[in-house]
Amino acid sequence: MIRHLKAACAGALAFVAVACASMGDGTDLFATGISDFARTGDANWTFANGVAQADEGSGPSLLVSKEDYKDFELTLEVYVSVEHNSGVFIRCAERANITATNCYEINIFDKRPDQSGRTGGAPDYFVPLAQVDAGGKWTSIVIRAQGAHIFASFNGATTIDSDGPLMSNGPIALQWGAGEVKFRNVRVKRL
């Protein structure tokens, strides 16, 4: 009996260790709320219980990291309502003018009219390798930028795995564009 209990405890400790390791290292970008982000646009961003969220504004609005990142792995979770438009911008060339043409926008927009830049892709750069939908649920995202190589996965499905032409350094920006958008567990690890 004691031997079985010890084995069960050892198994549980191993599981906890693996679970904690999979949470990732790196910096929690929400450790102090959203105060370490500059804001663009007028969306009604709020922060409570580890979640940054917005659900209205007159146009796209961003939370922009105050630091720049070159080679990194970003992990986060996003919740978007069924009707939504959001994204994660990386390696932005102009901090004051963040667009999908001077950054990679890892899109979160299931019903984008041009589906070649839908959820999981990067409009004008990478067509998503897999069709994933984010609406109405929490979605885990991994984005890795190392040298010219960009990788993205949504709930474990690889959507980008290719080299790209954009600059190799810049801020990270989280977008509200339409609907209800929530971000949590946003962590970045420099590579």
Rosetta silent file (secondary structure, phi, psi, omega in degrees, C-alpha in Angstrom):
SEQUENCE: MIRHLKAACAGALAFVAVACASMGDGTDLFATGISDFARTGDANWTFANGVAQADEGSGPSLLVSKEDYKDFELTLEVYVSVEHNSGVFIRCAERANITATNCYEINIFDKRPDQSGRTGGAPDYFVPLAQVDAGGKWTSIVIRAQGAHIFASFNGATTIDSDGPLMSNGPIALQWGAGEVKFRNVRVKRL
SCORE:     score description
SCORE:     0.000 S_00000001
   1 L     0.000  -48.923 -179.725    0.000    0.000    0.000 S_00000001
   2 H   -64.295  -39.738  179.129    2.723    2.497    0.971 S_00000001
   3 H   -61.064  -41.569  178.862    4.739    1.512   -2.098 S_00000001
   4 H   -66.430  -38.472  178.240    1.703    2.242   -4.332 S_00000001
   5 H   -65.084  -43.342  178.074    1.150    5.565   -2.572 S_00000001
   6 H   -61.886  -42.855  179.641    4.809    6.531   -3.063 S_00000001
   7 H   -63.887  -41.315  178.964    4.587    5.595   -6.754 S_00000001
   8 H   -64.429  -41.559  179.145    1.376    7.623   -7.147 S_00000001
   9 H   -65.838  -41.913  178.662    2.966   10.623   -5.425 S_00000001
  10 H   -62.176  -41.757  177.533    6.093   10.348   -7.577 S_00000001
  11 H   -63.235  -41.728  179.285    3.896   10.193  -10.684 S_00000001
  12 H   -64.691  -41.367  178.984    1.887   13.206   -9.516 S_00000001
  13 H   -64.924  -39.417  177.578    5.073   15.184   -8.807 S_00000001
  14 H   -63.577  -41.662  178.397    6.425   14.319  -12.257 S_00000001
  15 H   -61.588  -45.408  179.566    3.126   15.454  -13.812 S_00000001
  16 H   -62.196  -42.340  179.548    3.226   18.744  -11.882 S_00000001
  17 H   -62.025  -43.635  178.289    6.851   19.328  -12.915 S_00000001
  18 H   -65.055  -43.875  179.853    5.999   18.732  -16.587 S_00000001
  19 H   -61.248  -43.170  179.753    2.899   20.931  -16.360 S_00000001
  20 H   -66.169  -40.677  178.948    4.883   23.751  -14.763 S_00000001
  21 H   -64.334  -37.007 -177.633    7.645   23.473  -17.366 S_00000001
  22 H   -72.570  -15.047  175.288    5.109   23.584  -20.198 S_00000001
  23 L   -68.814  -17.049  174.440    3.786   26.868  -18.839 S_00000001
  24 L    87.914  154.182  174.345    7.040   28.234  -20.201 S_00000001
  25 L   -90.640 -162.198  174.799    9.750   30.471  -18.941 S_00000001
  26 L    98.173 -172.205 -174.822   10.140   34.034  -19.892 S_00000001
  27 E   -98.268  132.192  175.352    8.601   37.274  -18.846 S_00000001
  28 E   -80.316  107.465 -177.086    4.940   37.653  -17.943 S_00000001
  29 L   -69.741  -13.193  176.654    3.970   40.732  -19.955 S_00000001
  30 L  -105.261   17.182 -177.971    0.889   41.184  -17.750 S_00000001
  31 L   -56.756  -32.856  178.109    2.802   40.939  -14.443 S_00000001
  32 L  -116.148   32.159 -178.106    1.868   44.556  -13.702 S_00000001
  33 L    78.164 -143.646  179.898   -1.372   44.596  -15.673 S_00000001
  34 L  -105.660   17.051 -179.439   -1.341   46.556  -18.908 S_00000001
  35 L   -69.877  -19.233  177.846    0.685   49.442  -17.503 S_00000001
  36 L   -89.590   14.224  177.960    3.769   48.239  -19.412 S_00000001
  37 E  -119.194  139.491  168.685    1.953   48.722  -22.723 S_00000001
  38 E   -82.903  153.815 -179.851    1.407   51.921  -24.686 S_00000001
  39 E  -114.529  139.727  169.332   -2.099   52.274  -26.125 S_00000001
  40 E  -122.246  152.373 -178.624   -3.155   53.318  -29.595 S_00000001
  41 L    77.116 -177.151 -173.577   -6.770   53.867  -30.609 S_00000001
  42 L  -121.263   22.788  177.952   -9.701   54.301  -28.261 S_00000001
  43 L   -60.687  153.523 -175.496  -10.838   50.765  -27.414 S_00000001
  44 L   -86.583   58.518 -179.305  -12.064   50.351  -23.844 S_00000001
  45 L   -59.763  132.151  171.886   -9.135   48.189  -22.642 S_00000001
  46 E  -132.383  165.435  178.602   -9.460   47.006  -19.038 S_00000001
  47 E  -139.936  125.721  176.577   -7.431   44.585  -16.938 S_00000001
  48 E  -156.272  141.910  176.326   -8.691   42.325  -14.138 S_00000001
  49 L    53.227   37.868  177.382   -7.807   38.859  -12.841 S_00000001
  50 L    80.053    7.586 -176.381   -4.917   38.489  -15.305 S_00000001
  51 E  -120.482  126.826  170.559   -7.046   39.285  -18.370 S_00000001
  52 E   -95.314  132.799 -178.543   -6.779   42.315  -20.682 S_00000001
  53 E  -147.760  156.234  175.295   -9.985   42.861  -22.599 S_00000001
  54 E  -149.704  151.882  176.849  -11.852   45.254  -24.837 S_00000001
  55 L  -144.268    7.598  172.858  -15.204   45.123  -26.596 S_00000001
  56 L  -159.938  154.429  179.364  -15.744   48.523  -28.164 S_00000001
  57 L   176.741  172.574 -178.710  -13.955   51.358  -29.883 S_00000001
  58 L   -92.164   -6.632  179.085  -14.199   53.471  -33.001 S_00000001
  59 L  -177.771  176.727 -177.269  -11.471   51.599  -34.854 S_00000001
  60 L   -50.950  140.407 -178.297   -8.569   49.201  -34.354 S_00000001
  61 E  -136.661  145.098 -174.872   -6.772   49.694  -31.050 S_00000001
  62 E  -129.715  147.883  163.442   -3.525   48.200  -29.797 S_00000001
  63 E  -102.428  116.891 -172.534   -1.663   47.462  -26.604 S_00000001
  64 E  -111.451  125.115  179.209    1.993   47.969  -27.648 S_00000001
  65 E   -60.758  145.479  179.285    4.890   46.575  -25.608 S_00000001
  66 L   -79.982  -18.321  178.245    7.339   49.203  -24.410 S_00000001
  67 L  -102.114  155.811  173.886   10.257   46.885  -25.195 S_00000001
  68 L   -97.011  152.758 -179.895   11.409   45.604  -28.575 S_00000001
  69 E  -133.219  133.633 -179.025   11.950   41.917  -29.258 S_00000001
  70 L  -100.870  -80.561  176.483   14.216   40.367  -31.873 S_00000001
  71 L  -102.663  124.451 -172.269   14.406   36.577  -31.487 S_00000001
  72 E  -161.604  165.642  167.928   11.739   35.297  -29.116 S_00000001
  73 E  -123.620  125.618 -179.961    8.961   32.855  -28.335 S_00000001
  74 E  -111.191  128.094  173.792    5.622   34.379  -27.354 S_00000001
  75 E  -121.688  142.191 -179.427    2.915   32.268  -25.731 S_00000001
  76 E  -162.861  167.523  172.353   -0.545   33.552  -24.950 S_00000001
  77 E  -122.772  142.163  178.731   -4.209   32.716  -24.795 S_00000001
  78 E  -131.628  141.794  171.014   -6.902   34.700  -26.571 S_00000001
  79 E  -120.064  130.010  174.073  -10.666   34.622  -26.352 S_00000001
  80 E  -130.482  145.220  175.621  -12.700   36.268  -29.100 S_00000001
  81 L   -66.840  170.629 -178.184  -16.466   36.362  -29.536 S_00000001
  82 L   -57.916  -45.058  173.255  -17.958   34.662  -32.587 S_00000001
  83 L   -93.190  117.667 -173.247  -17.938   38.010  -34.435 S_00000001
  84 L  -157.912  166.023  168.265  -14.414   39.377  -33.955 S_00000001
  85 E  -155.664  118.548 -178.382  -11.294   40.915  -35.412 S_00000001
  86 E  -151.061  179.876  177.398   -8.029   40.723  -33.508 S_00000001
  87 E   178.799  168.905  174.841   -4.382   39.908  -33.990 S_00000001
  88 E  -123.546  118.423 -178.864   -0.899   39.827  -32.543 S_00000001
  89 E   -97.059  135.419  178.214    1.607   42.095  -34.265 S_00000001
  90 E  -131.708  156.411  176.772    5.331   41.292  -34.063 S_00000001
  91 L    51.692   51.221 -177.091    8.545   42.899  -35.302 S_00000001
  92 L   -78.374  128.808 -177.019    6.871   46.214  -36.015 S_00000001
  93 L   -72.566  -34.419 -176.986    9.020   48.692  -37.941 S_00000001
  94 L  -127.174  108.196 -178.098    7.235   51.819  -36.683 S_00000001
  95 L   -57.512  -36.242 -176.348    6.044   51.885  -33.095 S_00000001
  96 L   -84.901  -10.198 -176.657    3.751   54.882  -33.730 S_00000001
  97 L  -141.176   75.603 -175.946    2.201   53.447  -36.908 S_00000001
  98 L   -87.893  121.160  179.381    1.576   49.724  -36.510 S_00000001
  99 L  -138.719  169.600  178.208   -0.039   48.129  -39.551 S_00000001
 100 L   -73.832   -5.052  177.763   -0.181   44.726  -41.218 S_00000001
 101 L   -99.927  -16.953  177.091    2.236   46.048  -43.861 S_00000001
 102 L  -116.732   14.501  175.167    5.076   47.099  -41.531 S_00000001
 103 L  -145.619  167.675  162.334    4.693   44.196  -39.051 S_00000001
 104 E   -88.732  124.098  172.458    3.739   40.585  -39.154 S_00000001
 105 E  -103.273  107.294  174.005    0.138   40.438  -37.970 S_00000001
 106 E   -78.072  104.095 -166.136   -0.606   36.942  -36.756 S_00000001
 107 E   -77.262  146.872  172.476   -4.287   37.284  -37.493 S_00000001
 108 E  -131.039   83.278 -172.138   -7.257   36.270  -35.341 S_00000001
 109 L  -155.946   81.292 -174.644  -10.121   36.925  -37.748 S_00000001
 110 L   -56.548  -39.783 -173.172  -12.102   33.782  -38.664 S_00000001
 111 L  -102.575   30.177  178.814  -14.493   35.547  -41.049 S_00000001
 112 L   -58.933  131.927 -178.918  -11.936   37.761  -42.821 S_00000001
 113 L   -54.211  -43.657  175.316  -13.270   38.481  -46.330 S_00000001
 114 L   -93.663   98.982 -173.558   -9.937   37.468  -47.915 S_00000001
 115 H   -66.596  -10.174  177.677   -9.447   34.067  -46.303 S_00000001
 116 H   -68.621  -14.399  177.964   -5.780   33.907  -47.381 S_00000001
 117 H  -120.024   25.597 -176.120   -5.060   36.121  -44.343 S_00000001
 118 L   -70.505 -172.017  179.377   -7.555   34.560  -41.905 S_00000001
 119 L   -48.541  129.429  178.560   -6.928   33.296  -38.379 S_00000001
 120 L    95.443  -20.662  178.462   -3.471   31.774  -38.070 S_00000001
 121 L   -96.533 -176.758  174.898   -2.004   33.493  -41.119 S_00000001
 122 E  -129.664  103.534 -175.281   -0.232   36.806  -41.592 S_00000001
 123 L   -47.485  134.419  179.431   -1.998   38.928  -44.240 S_00000001
 124 L    72.406   -2.092 -179.764    0.180   39.648  -47.278 S_00000001
 125 L  -125.195  -52.919 -174.175    2.958   37.387  -45.940 S_00000001
 126 E  -134.677  120.446  171.414    1.805   33.905  -44.904 S_00000001
 127 L   -76.268  135.502 -178.247   -1.322   31.971  -45.883 S_00000001
 128 L   -61.878  137.978  179.914   -2.270   29.762  -42.915 S_00000001
 129 L   -76.454  -21.036  178.648   -1.096   26.151  -43.269 S_00000001
 130 L  -138.348  146.849  175.830   -4.134   24.892  -41.340 S_00000001
 131 L   -87.102  118.945  176.556   -7.645   26.262  -40.950 S_00000001
 132 L  -125.863  147.469  176.366   -8.299   27.081  -37.317 S_00000001
 133 L  -118.171  137.715 -177.491  -11.218   28.967  -35.815 S_00000001
 134 L  -108.472  -17.281 -172.797  -10.888   31.036  -32.648 S_00000001
 135 E   -60.337  131.629  172.258  -14.418   32.397  -32.184 S_00000001
 136 L    80.967   13.878 -179.096  -16.262   31.650  -28.954 S_00000001
 137 E  -156.827  163.704  172.346  -13.470   29.885  -27.042 S_00000001
 138 E   -77.768  136.108 -179.458  -10.043   30.334  -25.463 S_00000001
 139 E  -125.482  131.592  176.008   -7.250   29.588  -27.925 S_00000001
 140 E   -90.516  130.884 -177.699   -3.596   28.914  -27.042 S_00000001
 141 E  -124.379  137.621  170.431   -1.117   30.542  -29.404 S_00000001
 142 E  -121.080  128.723  176.279    2.644   30.068  -29.774 S_00000001
 143 E  -126.801  126.230  178.455    4.579   32.508  -31.954 S_00000001
 144 E  -124.528  129.262  175.979    8.311   32.073  -32.509 S_00000001
 145 E  -123.294  118.081 -179.665   10.503   34.527  -34.411 S_00000001
 146 E  -142.265  113.786 -172.952   14.133   33.534  -34.865 S_00000001
 147 L    60.563 -134.528  179.506   16.212   35.167  -37.534 S_00000001
 148 L   -82.796   -7.363 -172.811   14.113   35.254  -40.703 S_00000001
 149 E   -87.031  132.526  177.816   12.023   32.269  -39.560 S_00000001
 150 E  -120.726  132.112  178.382    8.466   32.778  -38.276 S_00000001
 151 E  -130.033  139.590  173.627    6.449   30.002  -36.641 S_00000001
 152 E  -143.580  143.140  172.682    2.893   30.124  -35.268 S_00000001
 153 E  -138.910  146.201  178.715    0.553   27.510  -33.871 S_00000001
 154 E  -120.546  117.160 -177.148   -3.046   27.717  -32.630 S_00000001
 155 L    48.877   40.055  176.484   -4.092   25.022  -30.145 S_00000001
 156 L    86.896   -9.462  178.897   -1.178   22.909  -31.378 S_00000001
 157 E   -90.739  120.344  179.523   -1.967   23.222  -35.121 S_00000001
 158 E   -68.166  125.523  179.783    0.935   24.784  -37.046 S_00000001
 159 E  -113.680  -24.322  175.291   -0.334   27.711  -39.101 S_00000001
 160 E  -138.354  135.748  175.695    2.952   29.417  -40.080 S_00000001
 161 E  -158.829   77.577 -170.564    6.388   27.818  -40.507 S_00000001
 162 E  -158.984  164.860  173.033    8.372   29.866  -43.014 S_00000001
 163 E   -88.264  149.941 -178.702   10.980   32.547  -43.593 S_00000001
 164 L  -136.486  169.341 -172.162    9.836   36.114  -44.170 S_00000001
 165 L   -93.920  -10.210 -170.292   11.180   39.437  -45.407 S_00000001
 166 L   -75.681  168.085  178.510   10.386   41.907  -42.604 S_00000001
 167 L   -55.095  162.517 -171.333   12.737   43.576  -40.158 S_00000001
 168 L  -105.712   14.270 -177.718   14.001   41.484  -37.305 S_00000001
 169 L  -151.820  146.492  176.350   13.236   43.674  -34.297 S_00000001
 170 E   161.161  177.642 -179.133   10.318   45.612  -32.845 S_00000001
 171 L   -74.658  169.651  171.341    7.524   45.697  -30.289 S_00000001
 172 L  -107.217  135.305 -179.712    4.737   43.182  -29.761 S_00000001
 173 E  -131.914  136.955  178.477    1.198   44.570  -30.079 S_00000001
 174 E  -106.237  130.710 -170.442   -2.149   43.015  -29.130 S_00000001
 175 E  -110.503  138.312  160.036   -5.130   44.183  -31.181 S_00000001
 176 E  -107.850  129.136  177.204   -8.787   44.835  -30.627 S_00000001
 177 E  -125.787  -32.661  178.728  -10.553   45.384  -33.952 S_00000001
 178 E  -170.774  154.922  177.634  -14.137   44.186  -33.388 S_00000001
 179 L    75.593 -161.792  176.752  -16.223   42.068  -31.028 S_00000001
 180 L   -96.868  128.860 -177.681  -15.105   40.928  -27.605 S_00000001
 181 E  -131.196  130.065  178.153  -11.354   40.293  -27.309 S_00000001
 182 E  -133.737  139.323  175.183   -9.500   38.985  -24.246 S_00000001
 183 E  -123.572  141.397  174.609   -5.819   38.153  -23.749 S_00000001
 184 E  -149.734  166.552  178.116   -4.264   36.270  -20.823 S_00000001
 185 E    50.489   47.239 -178.527   -1.073   34.380  -19.901 S_00000001
 186 E   -88.288  110.801 -176.442    0.999   36.522  -22.268 S_00000001
 187 E  -129.827  140.664  177.454    4.638   35.460  -21.840 S_00000001
 188 E  -127.383  137.282  178.937    7.710   36.186  -23.931 S_00000001
 189 E  -124.819  121.144  177.196   11.042   34.398  -23.808 S_00000001
 190 E   -72.159  138.737 -179.627   14.029   35.854  -25.626 S_00000001
 191 L  -103.408    0.000    0.000   15.918   33.284  -27.719 S_00000001
